[in-house]
Amino acid sequence: MELTDILYEKKQGTAKITINRPRVYNAFRARTVREMIWAFRDAWDDNQIGVVVLTGAGDKAFCAGGDQKERDSKGYDGSGGLAGGIGLEVEALHAAIRNIPKPVIAAVNGYAIGGGHVLHVICDLTIASDRAIFGQSGPKVGSYDAGFGSAYLARIVGEKKAREIWYLCRQYTAEEALQMGLVNKVVSHENLMAETEDWCRQILEKSPTALKMLKYSFNADSANIEGISQLAMGSLAMFYNTEEAMEGRNAFVEKRQVNFARFRK
């Protein structure tokens, strides 16, 4: 597959996937998601690969979620409707990250916001730069992830904190994320990849079959969320076709204050 939106490299048992759209804070479009799915599946099929790293290009962002400039009332690729969904194969991407029988480490080098925040949540482990910023934005731009992005998040940080993250759309520092159990470790920005590589090395010293079965065991406890996610993505496809959803998107693109008040009448 020709890769334009990501960088993909394999070295000494580690596959590294880098979202390569730094000019838009590594926000993803439909093609970006398809390329990430391809890369995860390639790493899945390669028996020489024992661990996968997901990160973002540049110094500012891990991933800022869906690129709002690519979105309209028919989703991110113009397909719209129930058949086309939201125009992003996010369910397939989330499934690839969760189900690949190898640990996935998110190396968060900057902003992990919106759908980008969901990506790091789904990864098995998260190592954060001390410059990293975490948070949700969906309700601000007329969107949401009512599947793994919320239900699984609640298992990690607790119900109260997860509701705060989604309802208020605040942003949190790496240290705050560490305190709430959202990340495994915080390191200096300059040491992020070295620390990640060290974790990869330690993982590669372990039994691949043991790691695979442990991952499947961890996933089994939250497997029911997949069904919730399917319902959530179906409802999101319909929501995107409303004036309320487009108000959030348009306000973001036009760089103006959003006005959801009229939808409470």
Helices and strands as residue ranges (DSSP letters): E 6-11, E 14-19, G 22-24, H 30-45, E 51-56, E 61-63, G 68-70, H 81-84, H 90-99, E 104-108, E 111-113, H 115-122, E 125-129, E 133-135, G 138-140, I 148-152, H 153-157, H 159-168, E 171-173, H 174-179, E 185-187, G 189-191, H 192-204, H 208-220, H 225-239, H 243-254, G 261-264
